[in-house]
Structure formats: structure tokens, C-alpha cells
Amino acid sequence: MKFIVSRQKTKVGVNGKPCEEAREEELTPLDYRMVGSLKEAEDKVWYRDWIEGGTGHREEDGMVVCEKKEKVKRWVVEIPTLEELIRFQQKYGSITITDSAPYSDVRKEIIINS
């Protein structure tokens, strides 16, 4: 499973890489809007920019969503098993696992608390 990874506190002199396992990836942000249908979205002032700025427009979980065309760079770690997640936590100490900002590729974030 992929996780966005960050640090609660940035260490001085570090180039922004939160841990040695992290690699920078370009992720596709999801753009959710609080309307129930694509038809309803057509009447909104943001509709044209939303259509032009994304792909895969659809209705999902009572909202409309699309994948943004412009990707963003984030630090990511791949942790395929629970055992490896535990080893990661043992190596870095206290961690928090939380929902990340919505991306099509990654849905969870690990925050290294130390």
C-alpha cells in the first residue's frame, strides 16, 4: 500500500525528504464538489473551469469528482504488509496514520511524529 509520508517536525538541514524510504512521486489530485449530480453542477459558476481542469468527471458518494490534469509532487512510501509497517514504526518511533488529501493514487498518509 502506498502512503504519503511527512514529518510533524522538519529536521534542520534535511532536503525535505521525510525518511530514507521516501521517494518523490507525481500524484493526481481529485477535485470533489458538493453537488449531487453532474447535471446540477452545470449551473455552478465553477463548472466550466472544473470541466476544463480535469478528466474522468463523475458522480461519487453524493458529490461530483474529477482527476485534475495538473499533477503534484509528494513524498511517498510503499509499505506492502503490516509487518513492514510495524518495522517502519519501530525505526521512526511514533507515527500517525490518517486520511490524506484526496489523490487518485494514494488515500492515506503517515506522519512521523518525532
ZAVOPA-201156 format. One record per residue (C-alpha): residue number from 1; residue in one letter; chain; x, y, z. Coordinates in steps of 0.1 Angstrom, whole numbers, m for minus. Layout:
// residues N
PT   seq   type   mol      px      py      pz
PT   NUM      A     A       X       Y       Z
...
// end
This chain:
// residues 114
PT   seq   type   mol      px      py      pz
PT     1      M     A       0       0       0
PT     2      K     A      12      35      m8
PT     3      F     A      12      63      18
PT     4      I     A      21      99      15
PT     5      V     A      47     104      42
PT     6      S     A      56     136      61
PT     7      R     A      71     147      94
PT     8      Q     A      54     167     121
PT     9      K     A      87     185     127
PT    10      T     A     111     192      99
PT    11      K     A     148     185     108
PT    12      V     A     172     213     101
PT    13      G     A     194     206      70
PT    14      V     A     172     180      55
PT    15      N     A     162     185      18
PT    16      G     A     126     179      26
PT    17      K     A     127     141      23
PT    18      P     A     109     129      54
PT    19      C     A     126      95      57
PT    20      E     A     151      74      38
PT    21      E     A     125      51      23
PT    22      A     A     105      81       7
PT    23      R     A     106      87     m30
PT    24      E     A      90     117     m47
PT    25      E     A      61     109     m70
PT    26      E     A      37     129     m91
PT    27      L     A       2     123     m79
PT    28      T     A     m32     131     m94
PT    29      P     A     m53     152     m71
PT    30      L     A     m90     146     m70
PT    31      D     A    m114     176     m71
PT    32      Y     A    m146     170     m53
PT    33      R     A    m175     194     m54
PT    34      M     A    m205     194     m31
PT    35      V     A    m233     189     m56
PT    36      G     A    m252     156     m61
PT    37      S     A    m251     153     m99
PT    38      L     A    m232     164    m130
PT    39      K     A    m265     179    m142
PT    40      E     A    m267     200    m110
PT    41      A     A    m230     210    m114
PT    42      E     A    m237     226    m149
PT    43      D     A    m255     255    m132
PT    44      K     A    m225     264    m109
PT    45      V     A    m201     293    m116
PT    46      W     A    m171     269    m112
PT    47      Y     A    m184     243    m137
PT    48      R     A    m165     254    m168
PT    49      D     A    m131     257    m151
PT    50      W     A    m138     223    m133
PT    51      I     A    m146     206    m167
PT    52      E     A    m115     221    m184
PT    53      G     A     m92     214    m155
PT    54      G     A     m99     178    m151
PT    55      T     A    m107     144    m166
PT    56      G     A    m129     115    m156
PT    57      H     A    m158     136    m144
PT    58      R     A    m183     115    m124
PT    59      E     A    m207     113     m95
PT    60      E     A    m193      96     m64
PT    61      D     A    m206      94     m28
PT    62      G     A    m232     121     m33
PT    63      M     A    m208     145     m49
PT    64      V     A    m192     151     m83
PT    65      V     A    m154     145     m87
PT    66      C     A    m127     146    m114
PT    67      E     A     m90     139    m116
PT    68      K     A     m71     172    m120
PT    69      K     A     m49     174    m152
PT    70      E     A     m21     191    m132
PT    71      K     A      m1     166    m111
PT    72      V     A      16     175     m78
PT    73      K     A      48     161     m63
PT    74      R     A      46     144     m29
PT    75      W     A      68     121      m8
PT    76      V     A      55      85      m9
PT    77      V     A      65      53       8
PT    78      E     A      53      18      m3
PT    79      I     A      46      m5      27
PT    80      P     A      30     m37      14
PT    81      T     A      25     m56      47
PT    82      L     A      15     m50      83
PT    83      E     A      49     m64      94
PT    84      E     A      67     m38      73
PT    85      L     A      45     m11      87
PT    86      I     A      55     m22     122
PT    87      R     A      92     m22     113
PT    88      F     A      87      13      99
PT    89      Q     A      72      25     131
PT    90      Q     A      99       8     152
PT    91      K     A     126      26     131
PT    92      Y     A     110      61     133
PT    93      G     A      91      60     166
PT    94      S     A      57      74     170
PT    95      I     A      37      77     137
PT    96      T     A       1      87     129
PT    97      I     A     m18      72     100
PT    98      T     A     m46      94      87
PT    99      D     A     m66     101      56
PT   100      S     A     m46     122      31
PT   101      A     A     m58     149       8
PT   102      P     A     m77     130     m19
PT   103      Y     A     m55     117     m47
PT   104      S     A     m64      90     m72
PT   105      D     A     m32      71     m64
PT   106      V     A     m29      74     m26
PT   107      R     A     m56      78       1
PT   108      K     A     m37      76      34
PT   109      E     A      m8      95      50
PT   110      I     A      18      85      76
PT   111      I     A      30     114      97
PT   112      I     A      63     107     115
PT   113      N     A      58     125     149
PT   114      S     A      94     127     160
// end
